[in-house]
Amino acid sequence: MTKLDAADAKAASTTAASADTAFDYSQTLFLPQTAFPMRAGLPQKEPELLKAWEEGDLYGRLRQSAAGRPKFVLHDGPPYANGNIHIGHALNKILKDVVTKSQQMLGFDSNYVPGWDCHGLPIEWKIEEQYRAKGKNKDAVPVVEFRKECRTFAEHWLDVQRTEFKRLGVIGDWDHPYSTMSFAAEAQIACEIMKFAVTGQLYRGSKPVMWSVVEKTALAEAEVEYEDHVSDTIWVKFPVRYTAGGAVAWTDGSAEASEALAQKSQESFAKLIGASVVIWTTTPWTIPGNRAISFSSRIAYGLYEVTEAPADNWAKVGDKLVLADKLADEVFKQARVSAFKRLSDVSRAELAGVRCAHPLAALGYTFDVPLLDGDHVTDDTGTGFVHTAPSHGREDFEIWMASRRLLEARGIDPTIPYPVDADGAYTKDAPGFEGKRVLTHKGEQGDANKAVIAALTDAGALIARGKLKHQYPHSWRSKKPVIFRNTPQWFIALDKPTPSLDGKTLREVALRSISETRWVPATGENRITGMISNRPDWVVSRQRAWGVPITVFVHRESGEILKDEAVNARIADAFANEGADAWFADADGARFLAPEHDPAAWEKVTDVLDVWFDSGSTHAYTLEDPVHFPGLAGIKRIRDGGLDTVMYLEGSDQHRGWFHSSLLESCGTRGRAPYDVVLTHGFVLDEDGRKMSKSLGNTVAPQDVIKASGADILRLWVCASDYSDDLRIGPEILKTTADTYRKLRNTLRWMLGSLAHFRDEDRVAFADMPELERLMLHELALLDPVVRQAYADFDYKKIHAALTAFMTADLSAFYFDVRKDALYCEPISSKKRKAALTVIDRLFDTLVTWLAPVLSFTSEEAWLARYGAGSVHLELFPAIPAEWRDEALAAKWEQVRRVRRVVTGALEIERANKRIGSSLEAAPVVFITEEALSATIASVDFAEACITSGLRLEAGAGPADAFRLDEVPGVAVVPAKAEGTKCARSWRITADVGADPAFPDISLRDAQAMREWQAAQAA
């Protein structure tokens, strides 16, 4: 019963009791009766329902009821087991549950197996913190013992998070989740990396990778975030040493150099002698690693001479500098040069033949620094030349490696140095700076920059320096800057043609698979396509302890990876029985190598896998494991000619995370993506659009919302929001959500109360129903494809808007309001009353089912209040008969409702001015100028539709002071009071009150109702 209904019942009782008759007519009314409370009490009710679901094995019953249907599997992206859930977790898990439940109700076997990511640095870091607090040395503890503590830590938080996720109303196989640290998972992860080894896609190489000095490990792109950082900037001179003969041969590999070219080379040398090529960098500490300078043949360069500068300036009068023409003015401005002149062009061929001296040659950097033509060079900033340190940058490394043959041909050593060690300190490969630190062990700037800048100043190599605030990579765990550092690592090749991929590269297969996948929203396709197109080879090794090891052996002499299926099988069996600890418990790997191979000849790799490889492999140990996850067995996906679908759903950051690693892992081992549909959502911000943080005090904990209001409020907030963008939450937003919830709940409550008087034998056939009932069923039929399609499209905001509007505007504010008189007061035999109850019965079943994926607890509570047993979540969305659609009837009643708005507006003024109490005291005159519209209104009981005791239609425009609405032209209303006597039972004012002598204070309609009521009581 709504608040209005409660007031109606109270007033009816009071009025009847104060009438001349002593009889209380309120007891004869069919007022709503239900145990479904107005005040939800969700914080108390929801745990009761959770307990009932668990004790009744709702998950098992769902699987049983859906057996044989096409499968829709939402494969869970594993959250990290290292703390309580936050509001982002709640958003993600609620969305997943809405998907799962709605797909089940659409007719799929929609299975959900939750999972957890349990390996990796954050957990390892926590255990190390505990060690430091106790004064323990991690390196003094056996690795297996240390790993056991990591496992215990993860197990604890997995259990905590499981309880918190279940409290959100998420239905899944919580008793049998997957975790990356289960023995079965660790065995399969090992098998997956061994597949890459066997197919030749795994290799060990030396490349610059992002390295965390704080965490002492390589990081993948997905483990890095970009934050503001202030860097030292320097402009450095590299003196031209000479130009090599045969400049063209240097750039295009031509075997011959003509006399003309040789002559040109001599001319170039004469022109450039005494000049310097100028580079600009934001990482001065990388200068010891410099081995080349990159330029671009697309850029125009010139030779410039300083003609005027302060006496104490670094850039001196007479200095000759080679610069990009577009950037020369800015460079000289930074160098405080007051005047300069351009001497000549400098061509591509001239630059390609140049070798410079290293600016720190006096410290031992005596090698030549060649100029290399690179596509990555631009003239947007800097000097048009890029300082190239192959030890410290991806593009630097790539151009150096692409030029190896030419470098060797010109007598230049192509070896890449290791200038910085794992602690961020210079090695012997950085003479003059050994021991200086780029970053401290806490991630703070060390003394390397200062030392290098000082050495360059002493060498007279600087022309300018400054500071730059820019976006710089930071570890998302430690929040400290990372460095690019050349180090031996294990990689998965993206551009190697592979027989197992039909001669395609992994990058090609991944890009094809992206185009075959449905992305929600569609913009996700472009985003991940760009990432896959431009990313480097996947560095999969980490120098840590808590993870799945890279289970390969390398020959100590040849460097070849062992490819032996018998060895691989022994590894997999050991892991399945003992977990990945089996690898670390065996010193040299003899248990896996013997008897076929001599352990002394093979090196056992001790690096662990990137945790993104762990989670990227989850499809292999959930979707393809019929032993541990039988409910997911036998998936035949749409692209394989089946009807089954696999969906991945995570935050938009996972385009570079889980979506990304899963795509590469599956494409590399199976030649296809592991998913058919990928849905992404935004992040949760506060009400002002700010990022949440404890320091700002603007965080919203899901546990607090649930404790105060219930999980259904969070679920409704999720589905009311546009999850494709960032979502906002806070006290005012939650208050608005709670208000909407109350309206929906009260609508369900009123229907339940009315249905207390409904008997199955009272059902009225559709063809025998009054127009208003058929109109409501038409509206339901209109909504059906909208709701189904929106659920199919994962458009929950559309569902929220459609159902909220229908239940509050079309039902509560119109249909129910109009039909209260018939439902409460009509005789037991009334067809109108029975037809209304029949429609409410269909409305309830349909709406509570449509709402179930969103308001899971409330819909279940309402279902049980109606039926006492079963579960709404076991239902399918009900089929809506096609015959309910009646566009002509809808068009007619649209006109009726438009005119009704004018009447309602006029009566609101009368009520506000205290001229009437309720609309039943009125009998307005309605003027209509259009004859056809007047005929339409006359064809219905318009007084009933307007909830008035009487109403008169008149042709014409009506008096000037009549009430009108601009949006309903040609209609005017003159309010008037109803004439007659107020019925003590129904409150209608009619002329027939007292016409039945047996009931002198009520109308004839109500007198008939009383006779039937009395007969029923007597029976």
N, C-alpha and C positions, 0 to 999 in steps of 0.2 A: 504494500500500500504506500503510495507517495504521501508527502506531507499534505497535499491538497485532499487526498482521499481520507486521511486521518481526520482532518478538519471537517470534511463532509459528514463522516460517520458521527463525530461528536455533536455536530450541530443538529443532525437528524434526530439523534436521541434526545437532545435537550428540548428541541421544538416539540416533539411528540409528547414528551413528559409534561410540558407546560400547556398543552392544548386542553380543550374542555373535556375531551375523553381521557380516561385514565390509562388507556392502552398505550404501550410503548411500541410504536411501529418499527423502530430501528431493528428489533429482533426479527422482523419479517422481511427485511431487505437482504439481498444476496451480496453483502459487503465482502470485500476481499478478506480471506482468512489464510494465513500461512505462518509456518514456524521459521521461514527464511527472514532473518532479522534485518531491520532497516540499517542499523549500525553494523558494519561488516565485522569488526573485531578480527581482522585478518591476521595480526600477529599471533593470536591465540588459535584461530581456526586452521590456518595453513599447516602448522605442524601436525595437527590431527589428520588432515587429509594426506600428508606425506607418509605418515605412519600406516594409514589404511592402504595406500598404494603399494607400500613395501610389503606389508603383511599379505596383501591380496595378489602379489606378484603381477602388478599391472604391466610391467615390461614384458614378462613372459606371455601374458594373455594377448598383448599387442602382437607379438611375433606369431603366436598361434592363430590369431584371427586373420592375419595377413598372409598366411602361408600360401604360396603359389602365385601371389601377385608380382608384377614387375617390381624390382628393387629400386629404391631411392636411398642411397647411402651418403649421409653427411659425414665425411671422414674428418675427425676432430684434429684440428691443429693443436699440438700439445702445448699447454701453458707450462711455464717453468715452475718446478716444485721448490720454491724457496721463500714463501711468505704468504700472508693472508691475501685474499683476492681484493682487488680494487674495483672502482666503478667501470673501468674499461673491460675488466674480466666479465662483470655482470652484463654489460652491453653485448659482448661477444657471445656468451653462453645463452642469454635469452634469445638472441637472434637465431642461434643454432636450434634452440628448442622450438621456436615458432616455425622454422623451416621444417623440422622433422615432424612435428605434430600435424601441420597443414598438409604436407605431402602424404602422410598416412591417411588423412581424411579425404584426400583427393583420389585415393584408390591404390596407393603404392604400399609396398612393404618397406616402410621408412625406418631403417635401423640406425641407431646411434650408439657407438662405442666410444666413451670418453678416453682420453689419453693424456700422458704427461711426459714432458721433457725433463730428464733427471740427471744427465751428465753435464759437464762443462765447468767453466771457470767460476761463475758466481757461487756455486756450492763449494767448490774447492777453496775459494777465497774465504768463505765463512769458516771452514775448518782451520785454515791457516791462521785466521784471526784468533780462534780459540787457542790454537797452539801458542801464538805469541803472548796471549794473556797469561798462559800457564808457564811461559818460559821454555816451551818445548821447541825442538828443532825439527822441522818437517823432514829434512834430508836424513835425519838420524833414525827415522821411523821406517820400517819395511813398507814398501809401496802398497802391498796387499792390505796391510793393517790400516794405512791411511785411506785407501779406497773403501774399506769397510765402514769407516766413520762417515765418509761422504754418502754412502748408500743409506745409512741409518738416518742421516739428516734429511735426505730426499724423501725417504719413506714417511717420516713424520709430517712433512708439509704436504705430501700427496694426500694423506688422510685428512688433514685440516681442510685443504681446498675441496676435497670430495664432499665433505659435509656442507661447506659453504655453497658449492654449486648446486647440490641437491635442494638446498633451502630456497633456491630461486624458482623451484618448480620444474627443473629440467629432468625429463624422463630419459633414462638410458641404461645401459648395462653396467651399472655402477659396481656390481660385485665382480665383474670381470673386465676391468679396464686394460688398456695397454700402457706400458711404460717403456721408455728407451733403455732402462736398466734391468728389465727382466732378462732372464737367461735366454729365453727364446728370441727376444729382440736383439740382444747382443750377438747371438749366433748369426742371425739374419743380416745384421749390419755388417758383420765381418764377411759374410758371403757376398754382399753387395760390393764392397770395396775390392774383394778378390775377383769379381767379374770384370771390373775396370782394369785390373792388373792383367788378367788373362787375355782380354781383347786389345791390350796395348794402349789403352787410353790413360792409364796411370803412369806417371814418370816422375823421377826425382831430378830437380833442376835447381839452378841458382838464379834467383830473380829478386828484384826489390819488392818487398811486400810491406804492407802496413804492420808496424811492429809496436806493441805496447811495452814500453820500458817498465811500467809499473807492474804489469802482469806477466812480463817476460815470455810473451808468446806472439806468434803471428796472428793477425786478425783478418777476417774476410770483410768485404764491403758491407755486408749486412750487419756487422758488429760495430760499425762506425757511424757516428753522427757528426754533423758539421756545426760548429759553434763559432761565435765571434772570438777572434784571437788577434793580438797585436804582434806583428812581426817586424824585425829589422829589415830594411831594404837597402841594397847597395847597388851602385853602378860601377862596374869593374872593367879596366882596360886589359885586353889580351894583346900584347905586342905582336905584330906580324913578323914572323921569323923569315919566311920566304914563300914563294909560290912555286909549286911543283910543275915540272914540264908535263905537257899533255893533260891539261885540265879536264878536257872532255872525257878522257879515259878514266879519270877519277870518278866521274858521275854516272857514266852509262856503260862502263865496262868495255869500251872499244879498245881493240888491241893495238891500234896504230896512232901515232901522233905525228902529224905532218910538220914540215919545217915552218909552215905558217903558224901552226899552233904553238910550236916552240918559241917562235919569235914573239907571238902574242903573250906568252908566259913571261918572257923577259921584260916586255913592256909593262905588264901588270905589276911585276915585282918592282920595277923602277918607280911606278906610280904609288904603290902602297908601302914602299920601304919607309920605315919610321912612323907608320900609322899604327893604330890599334883598333881592333874590333871591340866594341863595347857591349857587355851583357848587363842585364838587370835581374836580380833574384831577391826573393823574400826569405831564402834559407841560406844565409852566409855560411853556416856550418857545413854545407855540402860542397864548398869550393875545393877542399882537399880531394874530393871524389871526382872532380871535373876531369874528363878525358876528351871532350869535343865541344864544339859550338855548332848549333843548328841554325840554319837560315832557310828562307823560302824563295824559290825561283819565281813566285807570284808577286813578290814584294819588290818595289823600286828602292834601291840603295844608292847612297852617295858618299863621297869622300869630303869631309868637312874639316876646316881649319879654324881654331880659336884665334880671334884677332884682338880681343879685348877681354880682360878678366882682372879681378882684384889680385894684388901682388901675393897675398897669402892664400890664394885659392888652390884647391887640388888640381883643377883643370887649368893648365898654364897656357899663356899666349904661345902660339906655334904648335900646340898639340894638334895632331891630325887624327881624326876619329871617323870610323866607318859606321854609319847609322842608317836606319830606314828613313827615307825622306819624310814620311808622314809623322814620324816621332821625333825628328831632330829638334824642333823648337822646344818641345817639352823637356827633352834630355838636357839641353843647354840651360833651360830655366832652372832645373833641379841642380845643375852643376854651377849655378851662379855665374854663367858666362854672359857678359854684357854685349858681345858682338862676335859674329862668326861669318865665315863665307863657305859656299859650296864650291869645291874645286873641280869635281867631275862625277860622272856616273861610275858605278861599280857593278859590273855585269855578273850574271850567274856563273859564267865560265871562269871569271876572275876569282870569285869567291870560292868556287869548288876546288881551286888549286891552292888555296891559301893554307898554310900551317902557321899557327901562332905559338908563342912561348907561353907557358903557364905563368900567371902572375906571381906564384910562389916558388919560382924556379930556384931562388937562392936557398930555399929550405930543403931542396932535394927533388923538386918536381921538374925534372930536366927533360921530360919527354915532350914530343910535339903534340899540339892540340889541333887536330884537323877540323875543317868546316864541312858539315854534312847537310845535304838538302833534305828538309823534313816537311811533310804535309801539316804537322801540328803547329808550325810557327805562324804567328799572325802579327799584324802591325796595329793591334788594338791598344796594347799597353807595352811598356818596356822600351826596348831599343830596336826591335825587329830581329834580334838574335837571342837564342835561348841557350843559356848555360846548360851543358849536357853532362850529367853525372849518372852513368848507367847503374851505379850502385844504389841510387836514391830516387828513381822515378820510373814509372812504367813506360812513358813515351821515350824517355832517355834510353832505357834499356832496349826498347824495340828498334830504334834507329841504329843504335850501336850494333846490335846483333844482325840487323839487315845489311850492315856495311862490313861485316867481318872479313869477307873474302877480299874486298877492296883494301881494307886496312892492312891485312897481311901482305897484300901485293905491294903496298907502299912502305912496307917495313915497320909498320906500327903494331905494337903488341896489343892484341884484342882482349887480353885477360881483364876481367872485371875485378876490381879490388874489393876488399872487405874493410872499409875504413872505420866502421862503427860496430861495436859488439852488442851482445844481448842486454847489457846494462846501460846502453846509451853512451858509452865512452869510446873515444878514438883508440884505434889499434895501431900497430906498427905500419899499417898501410896508409897512415896519415902522418908522415914524418913532420916533426916539429910540434905536434899537438897531442902526442900519445898520452892517454890518461884524462885529457879534458873531456867534459861531459856535455852532450847535447841536451839531455834531460836528466834530472836526478831520479833516484828510485821512487820518489814521491810524485814524479811527473812535472816537476817545476823546471823552469829554464836553467840550464847549467852554464858553464863558463866557456863553452865552445864558440858560440857566436862572437863573444867579446874578443877571444884570442885570435880568431880568424880575421876579424875586422882590423885588429891592431896590426897583425902581420901584413895585411894588404896595404894599410896606411904606411907602414914602414917601407914597403916595397914601392911606394909611389903609384900603386895600381888603382886607387880609388879616385873617382871624379865626383861622387856624391853619395850621400846616405840619408836615410829617413826612417819613418815608421809607417806601417800600414795596418789598418784594422780590416780584417777580412774573415771569410768563413774558412775554417781549418779543421781537418779531421781529428775527432776525439773518440776515445773508446767509450762506448755507451755504458760500460760497466763502471770503470773507474772515473769517467768524466774528465780524463786527462788527455793532453795531446799525444798523438802517435807520431812516429817517424817512418819514413820509407827507408828500408834497410835491405841490402843484399844479403841473403842468407839461403843456405840449402833447404829446400822444402819439397813436399810432395804435391804434385799438381795433377788435375784431370784436364787433358787437352781438349780445347773446344774446336780447333781448326785442323785436326788430323783426320783425313779420310780413313774410315774404319770398316773393314769387311763385315763385321757384325751389324753394321748400320747400312748395309748395301752400298758401301763405298762413300757414304755421306759423312760429313763432319757432325759432331755433336751440336754445334751451333746451327747448322742447317736443319737438323731434325727437330731441334727445340723451336726454331722459328716457324717451321711448318705446323708443329703441334699447337702453337699459340693460335694460329689462324683457324684451327679446327675446334677450338674451345669457345664456349659461350662465356663472355665476360659481363658481369653485372656490378657496376654500370659499364657500359661499352667502352668508356675511356680507358679502362684498365688494360685493354689489349694494346693500345699504343704505348702505354707506360712500360709494360714489361717487355714489349718488342724492342723498345729503345735500349733497355737495360741489357737484354741478351745480345743485341747487335753489337754493343760497344764494350762489353765486359772482357777482361783478360781471362786467361786460364784460371781455373778454380783451384786455389790453394787449399788443400784439405788437411794439412798436417798442423798439429799444435804441440807445443813443447810443454805439456802438462801431464798430470797423472790420472785425473778422474774422467775417463771416457773409454770408448772402444778403440783399441789399438789398430794401427794400420798393419794388418796381419799379412805381411809379405816378408820374404827373405831376399837379400841382395847378395850376389856373388862377390866375394871380397876382391877378386882380381879383375873380373870383367865388368862388374857393375850391373850385370843383367839381373832382372827380376825372375825369381823362380816361378815357373808355371807348371805346377804338378797337381792334378786333380786329386790324387791320393792324399797329398799333404793338406790340401784345402779341405778335404772331407774330414780329416782328423781334427783340424782346427775347429770346424763347425760342430763336430760331435762334442769336443771338449767344452766349447762355449755353451752348448745347449744343456750340458750337465752341470757345469761348474761356473758358468758365467765368464766374462772377459778376464777375470782374475787369473784364469788358467794361463794366459799369455805371460803375465808378469811373475807368476810363481815359478816358471821354468826359465832358468838363467840363459841358456843358449838356444832353446828351441829344439833340443834333441828329441823330445817326445813327439814332435810333429815331423821332424826331418827323417829320423831313422825309420827303417833301415836303408832306404834308398839313397840318402844323401849324408855326407860328412858334415856334422855341425861346425867343424872348424873352418870349413870352406865358405860358410854362409853367415852373413850378418843379419841378425834379427832386428827389425825396425822397432824402435820403442816409442816413437811419436804416437800420439792419439789423434783420432779423427776430429775434425771440425764438427761441433755439435749440430751445425746445419746439415751435415751429411747424415747424422743420426736421424733428425726429424724429417729430412728429405727422403729417407728410406722407409718411413712409417707405412706407406702403402704396401710394402713387401711383407711386413710382419703383422698386418691386420687384415687388409683386403684379400690377401692371398694365403691366409693361414687357417684352413678349415678345422684344425685340431683345437686351437685356442679360441677361435672366433667362428664357430660353425654358422652363426646367423649371417655372416658376410660371405659365405662360400658360394661358389658357382655364379659369380657376377658375370653377366654377358652384356657388355656395354653397347650403347646405341651404335657407335661407330664400328662395332663388330657384328652388326646385324641383329643385336638383341634389343631389349627394352629397358635394361637397367642403366641407372645414372649414378655417377659419383660426383659429389660436390665438395669443394673446399671453400671455407668461409673464414676470413680473418680480416684484421685491420689493413688499411691501405699500405702500411709500411711493409707488409709481407710480399709486395711485388719484388722487393729486393731481398726478402727473407725466405719464408717457408714455401710460398708459391714458386719462387725462383729455384731454390735448391731441390724441391720435389720434382720440378720440371726437368732439370738437368740430370738428376739421378735416374729418374724413370726413363727418360729418353736415351740415356747412355746404356742402360741395361735391357730395356724393352722396346726401344725405338718409338716411343709414344709418350704423351703426357699421362699422368696418373689420374687426371680429372677430366670431367666433361663440362662442368660448370664451375666458375670461380666468382664468388661474391665478395666484395670488399666494403668495409664500413670505415667511417672516419673516427676521430678521437673525441673524447669527452672534455669539454671546456666548462668553465663556470658561466654564470648567467650573463656576465659582461664580455664573454668571448675570450677570457684569459686562460692560459694554461694553468692547470691545477698544481698547487705546490703547498707543502706544509708551511713554508715560510710566509706565504700570503694568507694562510688560514682559509683557503677557499676550496678545500677538498670536500667531496661528498662520499662518504663511505657507504657502500651498499648495505653493510650490516646495520648501520644506524637507520637507514630508510626502512629496512625490513622490520626492525624493532619498533619503530614509531608508527608505520603505516601499512606494512605488509609488502610481500614480493609482487603482488599483482599491480601495485602502483608503479613499481619499477618496470614491469613488463608493459604496462600501458604507455609509460613514458617512452620506452624504446620504440614501440610501434606507432606512436604519434609523431615521431621525429623523422626527419629525412636523414637516414643513416648513411647515405652516399656522401654526405658532407660531414663536417665536424658537428657534434651534437652539444647542446648546452643543458646544464642542469644546475639547480639551486633551489632555495626555499620557495620562491615565487612560482617557479616552473612546476615544482612538485605540488604546490597548492592548487594550481590550475588543473594539473593531472588528477588530483584527488577529487576536485569538483566534478570533472567529467566522469570519473569513476562512479561517484555517488548517483549521478543521473542515470547511468547505464544500469547500475545495481537496482535502483528503485523501479526502473522499467521492468526488469526481470521479476522483481518482487511483486509488483502489481499484477503481472500476468499469472504468477504462481497463486496469488491470492484469489484471483478471479476463477482460475481453473479448479479451485477447491470445490466449486459447485458444478463442475462439468462431468457428465457421465458419457461413457462411450456410446451408449444407445441414443444419445441426443445429437449425434453428428448429423449435419445437414449437407446434402449433396451440393456440389458447386453450382449446378444449374438452378437450384432452388434458393440460392442466397440472394439477399438484397444487394443493390448496387454497391453500397459502401463496403460490404464485405468482399465482394468481387474486386473492387478497386484495390483493397489492401493486398489481396493475393496477387493481383497484377503487379503491384509495386514490389512484392517479394520476388516474383518471377523476373522482373527487371533487374533486381539486385543480384540474382543468382549468378549470371555470367560475369558480372562485374567482380563479385567476390572471388569466384573461382579463378578468373584470369589474373586478378591481382595476387592471389596466393601463388599461382603458377609463375608469375613474374617477380615474386618476392617483394611486391610493392605493398608493404604493410601500412604505410601512411595513408594510402588510398583506401584500404579496408577500414582503418580507424575513422577516417573522415566520412565514408559512406554509411557505416553502421551507426556512428554517433548521430549523424543528421537524421537518419531514418528513425532511430529509436526515440530521439528527443523531439524532433519536429513533426514527423509524419504520424508517429504512434502516440507518444505521451501528450503532445500539445494539440493533436487533432483527433485521430481516430478514437483513442481511449477516452478522451474528454467528451466526445460526442456520444459514445456508446455507454457511458457510465449510467445514464438514466435507464436505458434498456436492460443493462446487465444487472443493476441493483433492484429495479422496480417492476420490470415486466413479469407477467404471470409465468409460472413454471412451464406452461405449455407454449409459450411464445416462440415462434420460429425465429423472429429477429434475435432474441436472446440466445437461442441455441446456435444460430448461425454465427453470431459474434464469438461465442465460446469455441466453436469449431475453428474459426480463423485464429483466435488467440492460441489455441492448441498448436496449430501449424506454425504460427509465428514463434512461439516459445521454442519448439524443437529445432527450428531452423536457426534462429538467432543464437541460442545457447551453444549450438554446434559450431556456427561460424565464429563465435567469440572464443571458443575453447583454446585454440592455439595461442591466443593473446592473453586472455584472463583465465588461465588454466585452473586456478583454485576456485575462483568465483563461479565459473561455469560448472565445475564439478559439484560444488556446493548446491547450486541451483538444480542441477540434474538429479542429485540425490533427494533434494526436497520434493521434487516432482514424482520420482519413480522409486525412491527408497533403496535401490540396488543398482548394480552395473557401474558403468563409468562412461561419461560423455566422450572420453578419449578413445573409446573402442568403437565409436560411431563413425560412419562416413558422412560427408556433407550430403544432406538429403536431396533426392531427385525432385525437381520442381516440374509439375505437369505443364506441357506446352499450352494446354487449353486455358491456363490462367491468364495468359497474355491477352489484353484487350485494349488496343491503342485508342479506339474510339471512345470507350468508357473513360480512359485516363484523360483524354482531351476534354471531354465533357466536364469531368470533376476538377480539372485544372481551372476551368472557367468558374465553377461553383466556389472553389477555394479563393480565387481572386476577389470575387464579390464579397465573400465572407470576411476577408480582411478589412473591407470598408466598414462592415457592420461591427466587427470586433473593435476597430479603432474608435468608432462613435461611442460604443458602450464603455470603453475604458475611460473616456472623458466623463461620462455620466457617473461612473463609479468613483473616480477621483474627486468629483464635486459632491459626493455623498447624496446624489439624487436617486441612485439605486444601490442596493447592496450586492446582489448577484445578477447575472444575466437573465435568470429566470423571472425576474421582476419586470423585464422589458418585453415590449412588443413593437419593435421599430417599424417604420415605413421605409421601404427601399424603392428608390426611383431609378429606373433604367431606361436610357434613351434608345438603345438598340433592341429592336423587336426580337431578333433571333436569340440574343443573350437573355432577354426576359423570358422567352419560352423555355430556354434551358433551365433557368433558375426555378421556374414554375413547375418543372417536371420532377423536382425532388422535394422532400420535406425540408425546406430551407430553414424553417424555425428550429427544427431538430438539429440541423447542421450548425446553426448559430447558437445553440443551447439557450434559446429564448422560449418563453411560454406562448408567444404568438408572433406573427410577422405578416405584413401586408406589402404586396408588390404593386407599384404604380408605374405607369408609363410616363416618360417625360424626364426633363432635366432636374426637376425638384426645386424647392425654394433656394434663394441665394445663400441663406445662412445654414443650409444643410451641410453635413460633414462629407468631405470628399478626400480621396487620395490621388495625387498626381499620377501615380503609376497604374491606376485603374480608372481611366477616363470613362465618362458616360454613366457613372454610378454615384448616387447621392443617398445619404441616410439621414432621416429625421428620427431621433430617439423618441420613444413614447413608452408610457408604463402599460403593463398588461392589465386587462380588465377581467374581473372575475374574482374567484376565491382561491386562496393558497391551499393546495392539497397538503394535509398533515403528514402524508407518507412520502410523497415525491417532491414536494415544494413547488410543483408547477402551479401556475395560476390559471385556472380554467373556469369555464362557465358551468361545467357539469359536476362540480363538487357538491355532494349531497344528493345527487340524482338517484343513488341507490339508498333507500331508507335504512338498510341494515348498516350502512357505513356513511353516516352523515357528514363526516369531515374529510372525506377523500374522494378522488375522482372515480369515474366509472372504471377506467383502466385499472386503477389501484384496487377498487372493490373486487374486480374479477381476480386479481392477484391474491387478494386476501382470502377469497373463497378457496382457491386452489391450495394456498398455503395451509389453511385450516384443515382441508381434507387430507393433505399430506401428513399433518401432525396427528390427525386421528388414526390414520392408517399405521 
